[in-house]
Amino acid sequence: MFAHMLRRALRSLRENLFLNLVSTGVVAAAVLLAGVYLAVMVNMTRVVDSWDRDVHVSAYFFTDVPVDRRFEVKDDVAARPEVAEIRYVTEEEAADWLVDRVEDVGPIVAELGPEVLPASLEITLHGQHTRPGDIAVFVESIESPDFEFVDYGQEWVQRFNTFLALLQVVGLVLGSLIMLAAVFLVGNTMHLVAYARRQELETMKLVGSTWSFVAIPFMIEGAIQGLVGGTIALLAVFGLYIALVTQLESALTLALGDEGLAFLPIEYTFALLSAGVFLGVVGCLFSIHRFWRQAP
């Protein structure tokens, strides 16, 4: 029985090639949009995670704090469980760092003297303590009269996380609308296929064919269209990925380090293929159900 239904589905795909290509194209376009959105979100999340893993807290000493006291404070902070690494930076090292990275600032630093910048402790936290709230608690706990101020520059990362969450919500809404539109378009295209075979299907219904006997071949058609459309969409996303890696290699190094731009994880790839099959099958059921109600 299944072999017979499969033959019917393949025959229909061949006989109604143009309409089936249109349905496949609609599925491919919907899955492509979803794939591009997922690829963007995956890489934006990786950017935020890489920034979170590279969080540094800078604690700047008052100039009148003795060197011995600075190292005592350094040892106390280093003993905290949140601290992964700590480094003491002298005034001279801070001035040299500024001269190396800022063009034409050397004469100004030479005129003002090497102590123009304060000595500091550069603190790197363990990954599990890099959330904005955890960092704020840590900074508050190490504040002391020895520090002029403590800077951790995490506010903009928190704002970016908020923006990322908002983008995910917007993407979810847009993705849902795209999927609904795709189901509607695929369903209407499949309805044209059913309409082209209306006499055959009306005869089958009149002689007592069951709903499953009529619908399953169309569901197989929809699954094939969805699988082909999803595969085409994934190949298109991969092509865009290769093009972006080539064009944005230097920028990616700055944002993501040596890791670069990432393609979709394997679970997302299977999810997009499944979404394509789902669109094809649901669109097919939608069209056949309408036809089934209208048929005598």
C-alpha positions as CSV (number, residue, x, y, z in Angstrom):
1,M,0.0,0.0,0.0
2,F,2.8,2.4,0.9
3,A,4.7,1.6,-2.3
4,H,1.5,2.4,-4.3
5,M,1.1,5.8,-2.5
6,L,4.8,6.6,-3.0
7,R,4.5,5.9,-6.8
8,R,1.4,8.1,-6.9
9,A,3.3,10.9,-5.2
10,L,6.3,10.6,-7.5
11,R,4.1,10.6,-10.5
12,S,2.3,13.7,-9.4
13,L,5.6,15.5,-8.8
14,R,6.7,14.7,-12.3
15,E,3.4,15.5,-14.0
16,N,2.9,18.8,-12.1
17,L,6.6,19.9,-12.2
18,F,6.1,23.6,-12.5
19,L,3.7,23.9,-9.5
20,N,5.9,21.6,-7.4
21,L,8.9,23.8,-8.2
22,V,7.0,26.8,-7.1
23,S,6.1,25.1,-3.8
24,T,9.7,24.0,-3.3
25,G,10.9,27.6,-4.0
26,V,8.5,29.0,-1.4
27,V,9.8,26.5,1.2
28,A,13.4,27.3,0.3
29,A,12.8,31.0,0.7
30,A,11.2,30.6,4.1
31,V,13.9,28.2,5.4
32,L,16.6,30.5,4.0
33,L,15.3,33.5,6.0
34,A,15.1,31.4,9.1
35,G,18.7,30.1,8.4
36,V,20.1,33.6,8.0
37,Y,18.4,34.7,11.2
38,L,19.8,31.7,13.1
39,A,23.3,32.2,11.7
40,V,23.2,35.9,12.8
41,M,22.0,35.0,16.3
42,V,24.5,32.2,16.7
43,N,27.4,34.5,15.9
44,M,26.1,37.4,17.9
45,T,25.8,35.1,20.9
46,R,29.3,33.9,20.4
47,V,30.5,37.6,20.3
48,V,28.8,38.3,23.6
49,D,30.1,35.1,25.2
50,S,33.7,35.9,24.1
51,W,33.4,39.3,25.6
52,D,32.0,37.8,28.8
53,R,34.9,35.4,29.0
54,D,37.4,38.3,28.5
55,V,36.1,40.5,31.3
56,H,38.8,42.5,33.1
57,V,38.4,44.6,36.2
58,S,40.8,47.5,36.5
59,A,41.4,48.8,40.1
60,Y,43.4,52.0,40.1
61,F,45.5,52.9,43.1
62,F,45.8,56.4,44.6
63,T,49.3,57.8,43.9
64,D,50.2,58.0,47.6
65,V,49.6,54.3,48.3
66,P,53.0,52.7,49.1
67,V,54.2,49.9,46.8
68,D,54.3,47.4,49.7
69,R,50.7,48.1,50.4
70,R,49.8,47.7,46.8
71,F,51.2,44.1,46.8
72,E,49.4,43.3,50.0
73,V,46.1,44.4,48.4
74,K,47.1,42.4,45.3
75,D,47.6,39.2,47.3
76,D,44.3,39.7,49.1
77,V,42.3,40.1,45.9
78,A,44.2,37.2,44.2
79,A,43.0,34.9,47.1
80,R,39.3,35.5,46.1
81,P,37.6,32.5,44.4
82,E,36.2,34.7,41.6
83,V,39.7,35.7,40.4
84,A,41.3,33.7,37.6
85,E,44.3,36.0,37.1
86,I,45.7,39.2,38.5
87,R,48.5,41.4,37.4
88,Y,50.1,44.5,38.9
89,V,50.7,47.3,36.4
90,T,53.1,50.1,37.4
91,E,52.8,53.7,36.3
92,E,55.6,53.3,33.8
93,E,54.0,50.2,32.3
94,A,50.7,52.0,31.9
95,A,52.4,54.9,30.2
96,D,54.3,52.6,27.8
97,W,51.0,50.7,27.0
98,L,49.3,54.0,26.2
99,V,52.2,55.2,24.0
100,D,52.3,51.9,22.1
101,R,48.6,52.0,21.3
102,V,47.8,55.7,20.8
103,E,49.5,57.6,18.0
104,D,51.3,60.9,18.8
105,V,50.6,60.6,22.5
106,G,54.3,59.9,23.3
107,P,55.5,63.6,23.5
108,I,52.5,64.4,25.8
109,V,53.3,61.5,28.2
110,A,57.0,62.5,28.1
111,E,56.2,66.1,29.1
112,L,53.8,65.1,31.9
113,G,56.0,62.3,33.3
114,P,55.6,58.5,33.6
115,E,53.3,58.9,36.6
116,V,50.6,60.6,34.6
117,L,48.7,57.3,34.7
118,P,48.1,55.5,38.0
119,A,49.3,52.0,38.9
120,S,46.5,49.4,38.8
121,L,45.5,45.8,39.3
122,E,44.3,44.1,36.2
123,I,41.9,41.4,37.3
124,T,40.5,38.6,35.1
125,L,37.5,36.7,36.5
126,H,36.5,33.1,36.1
127,G,33.9,32.5,33.4
128,Q,31.1,31.6,35.9
129,H,31.5,35.1,37.5
130,T,31.3,37.3,34.4
131,R,27.6,38.1,34.4
132,P,27.0,41.8,34.9
133,G,25.4,41.3,38.3
134,D,28.2,39.1,39.5
135,I,30.8,41.6,38.4
136,A,29.0,44.5,40.1
137,V,29.0,42.5,43.4
138,F,32.7,41.6,43.0
139,V,33.7,45.2,42.3
140,E,31.7,46.4,45.3
141,S,33.4,43.8,47.6
142,I,37.0,44.9,46.6
143,E,36.5,48.6,46.9
144,S,38.8,50.1,49.5
145,P,40.4,53.4,50.4
146,D,43.5,52.2,48.5
147,F,41.7,52.5,45.1
148,E,40.9,55.8,43.5
149,F,38.2,54.0,41.4
150,V,37.4,50.6,40.0
151,D,36.4,50.2,36.4
152,Y,35.0,47.1,34.7
153,G,33.4,48.5,31.6
154,Q,30.6,46.0,31.6
155,E,27.6,48.3,31.2
156,W,27.8,48.3,27.4
157,V,28.0,44.5,27.4
158,Q,24.8,44.4,29.6
159,R,23.1,46.8,27.1
160,F,24.2,44.6,24.2
161,N,22.8,41.6,26.0
162,T,19.5,43.4,26.4
163,F,19.5,44.3,22.7
164,L,20.3,40.7,21.8
165,A,17.3,39.5,23.9
166,L,15.1,42.0,22.2
167,L,16.4,40.9,18.8
168,Q,15.6,37.3,19.6
169,V,12.0,38.2,20.5
170,V,11.6,40.2,17.3
171,G,13.2,37.4,15.3
172,L,10.8,34.9,16.9
173,V,7.8,36.9,15.9
174,L,9.1,37.5,12.4
175,G,10.0,33.9,12.0
176,S,6.6,32.8,13.1
177,L,5.0,35.1,10.5
178,I,7.3,33.9,7.8
179,M,6.4,30.3,8.7
180,L,2.7,31.0,8.6
181,A,3.0,32.8,5.3
182,A,5.0,29.9,3.9
183,V,2.4,27.4,5.0
184,F,-0.3,29.5,3.4
185,L,1.6,29.9,0.1
186,V,2.6,26.2,0.0
187,G,-0.9,25.2,0.8
188,N,-2.4,27.3,-2.0
189,T,0.2,26.0,-4.5
190,M,-0.6,22.4,-3.4
191,H,-4.3,23.3,-3.8
192,L,-3.6,24.1,-7.5
193,V,-2.0,20.7,-7.8
194,A,-5.1,19.1,-6.2
195,Y,-7.3,21.2,-8.4
196,A,-5.5,19.9,-11.5
197,R,-6.3,16.4,-10.4
198,R,-9.8,17.2,-9.1
199,Q,-11.6,14.7,-11.4
200,E,-9.4,11.8,-10.2
201,L,-9.7,12.7,-6.6
202,E,-13.5,13.3,-6.8
203,T,-13.9,9.9,-8.4
204,M,-11.8,8.3,-5.6
205,K,-14.0,9.9,-3.0
206,L,-17.2,8.8,-4.7
207,V,-16.0,5.2,-4.9
208,G,-15.3,5.2,-1.1
209,S,-11.6,6.1,-0.8
210,T,-10.6,7.1,2.7
211,W,-9.1,10.4,3.7
212,S,-5.8,8.8,4.5
213,F,-5.6,7.0,1.1
214,V,-6.1,10.4,-0.6
215,A,-4.0,12.5,1.7
216,I,-0.9,10.4,2.2
217,P,0.5,10.7,-1.3
218,F,0.1,14.5,-1.1
219,M,1.8,14.4,2.3
220,I,4.7,12.5,0.7
221,E,4.9,15.1,-2.1
222,G,5.0,17.9,0.6
223,A,7.7,16.1,2.5
224,I,9.8,15.7,-0.6
225,Q,9.3,19.4,-1.6
226,G,10.1,20.5,2.0
227,L,13.3,18.4,2.1
228,V,14.5,19.7,-1.3
229,G,13.6,23.2,-0.4
230,G,15.3,23.0,3.0
231,T,18.5,21.5,1.4
232,I,18.6,24.3,-1.2
233,A,18.2,26.9,1.6
234,L,21.0,25.4,3.7
235,L,23.3,25.4,0.6
236,A,22.4,29.1,0.1
237,V,23.1,29.9,3.8
238,F,26.5,28.1,3.5
239,G,27.3,30.1,0.4
240,L,26.5,33.3,2.2
241,Y,28.7,32.1,5.1
242,I,31.7,31.5,2.8
243,A,31.2,34.9,1.1
244,L,31.1,36.7,4.5
245,V,34.1,34.9,5.8
246,T,36.1,35.9,2.8
247,Q,34.9,39.6,2.8
248,L,35.0,40.2,6.6
249,E,38.0,38.2,7.7
250,S,39.8,41.1,9.3
251,A,36.7,42.4,11.1
252,L,35.8,38.9,12.3
253,T,39.3,38.6,13.9
254,L,38.7,41.7,15.9
255,A,35.2,40.7,17.1
256,L,35.7,36.9,17.6
257,G,39.4,36.4,17.9
258,D,40.9,33.5,16.1
259,E,37.6,31.6,16.1
260,G,36.1,33.7,13.3
261,L,32.6,33.4,12.0
262,A,30.8,30.1,12.7
263,F,28.4,28.2,10.6
264,L,25.2,26.8,12.0
265,P,25.6,24.0,14.5
266,I,24.5,20.5,13.4
267,E,21.4,20.6,15.5
268,Y,20.2,23.8,13.8
269,T,20.9,22.3,10.4
270,F,18.6,19.3,11.2
271,A,16.1,21.7,12.7
272,L,16.0,23.7,9.4
273,L,15.6,20.6,7.3
274,S,12.8,19.4,9.7
275,A,11.2,22.8,9.3
276,G,11.2,22.5,5.6
277,V,9.6,19.1,5.7
278,F,7.1,20.4,8.2
279,L,6.2,23.3,5.9
280,G,5.7,21.0,3.0
281,V,3.5,18.5,4.9
282,V,1.4,21.1,6.7
283,G,0.9,23.1,3.5
284,C,-0.2,19.9,1.8
285,L,-2.6,18.9,4.5
286,F,-4.0,22.5,4.5
287,S,-4.8,22.3,0.8
288,I,-6.1,18.8,0.7
289,H,-8.4,19.4,3.6
290,R,-9.9,22.4,1.8
291,F,-10.3,20.3,-1.3
292,W,-11.8,17.4,0.6
293,R,-14.5,19.6,2.1
294,Q,-15.4,21.1,-1.2
295,A,-15.4,17.8,-3.2
296,P,-18.9,16.2,-3.6
